[in-house]
Amino acid sequence: MPKSHPPYPAEYRRRMIELVRAGRSVNELAREFEPSANAIRYWLKQAALDEGLRSDGLTTSEREELNRLRRENRVLREEREILSKAAAWFAQETGATPSRRSHS
């Protein structure tokens, strides 16, 4: 399995995008510099999404919000599961069963 590379700095990615937009080939830049051609193409697509030039994906801010919401959702599910288990344990310890009153 290949070793993962730490993320390239934003300024480096921005310069690569500028070079491609100035007419340099993605494959030429990939040979000359370290990132793969696919990485450079991804940076180009993401920059176009962020600038509103494309609409076939998520912008960086939308992607960050989605990741934040997914993390928050995971934490809330875990907390709900813990509370459910605690309530069941306390009900068993006290010999009480939770009432299932309807609020109609």
N, C-alpha and C positions, 0 to 999 in steps of 0.2 A: 504494500500500500504506500503511495507516495506521501512524503512529508508535507504537511500543510505549511503554507507560507503566511507570515503575519500580514495583515491588510496593508496595502500600499497607502501611503499618505494621500490625503485629498488633493494636495497641490500637484503631486506626481500624476495622479489620474487626470486632473484637469489639463495638465500640459500634454499628456498623451492624446486627449480628445482634441485639443487645439491643433496638434500636429496632423491628425487624421483629417480634420476639417480644412487644414491648409493644403491638403493634397497628398500627404504621405500615405502609403499603403499600410493597412493593418498588418499584413503578413511581413512587410519590410520592418515595421516597428517591433514586431514580436521577435524577429531574428536579431535585430540590433540591441534591443533592451530585454529585460527579464520576463515581463508578463507574457502569457500566451495570447494568441490571436483571439481566442474565445473570450478571454478576460477583457481585452480591449474592446471587442464588439459589445460586450455586456455594459461596459462603462459608457459607450456611445449611446446605447439604447436608454440607459438610465438617465443620462444627461438630457436626452431628447424628451423623455417623459417628464422630468423635473421642469423643463423649460416650456412645457405645453405644446411641443412640436408633434408629439405622439399621444395617442389615447388608448393604446392597447395593453396597458399594464398599470401597476401602482407606482405613484411617485415615491420618493424616498421618505417623505413625511407620512404618507399613507401607510407605507410598509412598517415604519417605526411604530405608528399607532396600532396597527394590526398586531404586531408582536407584543406590545404593551398590554393590549386587551386580552390576548391569548394567555399571557402570564397571569394576569389578574383573574381570568376565568379559572385557570388551573388552581390558583391559591384558594379561590372561593369554593370550588368543588371539594378540595381537600379539607377546608374548614367545616363545610357542611357534613362531610363524612365523619369527621372527628366528633362533631356535636351529636350526630345521630347515634354513634357508638356510645358516647358518654351518657346520653339519655337512656339508651337501652340498658346500660350497665347500672345506672342509678335506679331505674325502675325494677330491675331484678334484685338489687340489694335491699330495697325497701319493701319488696313484695307487692308493689303497686304496678298496675298496668296503666299506661297512658290512656286517657279517655279520648274517644273519637266522636266528640260532639259535632253536630253539624250546625252551622251558623245560618240556617235558612229561616 
